[in-house]
Amino acid sequence: MKHFLIDITYIKNLDVVEQHTAAHREFLAVGYDRNMILFSGPKVPRTGGLIIARAGSEAEVRNFFQGDPFVTEGIAEYRFTEFNPVKRRAELEDWFACKHSIP
């Protein structure tokens, strides 16, 4: 499994972002249900967001996020960076080892 930092940058004003935030979070729930996403949240200040995810390939993770309302509505740009998480907290080992539960 490959791991990714997904850096989201808003390209529309915050009023437009807020109109689609609930749909964006519903979309992310699918990624959480699939055990693809470990965490997500807005940047401070709120100029975009960050997501840590995993997938079999960069193409797979990119394809998934094409369905995000922030993408389909032209609200944000996404930058995908693959990384190798060689060190991590023990509590996260199951997720990084692709087991289905995290304590």
Secondary structure, 3 states (H helix, E strand, C coil): CEEEEEEEEECCCHHHHHHHHHHHHHHHHHHHHCCCEEEEEECCCCCEEEEEEEECCHHHHHHHHCCCHHHHCCCEEEEEEEECCCCCCHHHHHHHCCCCCCC
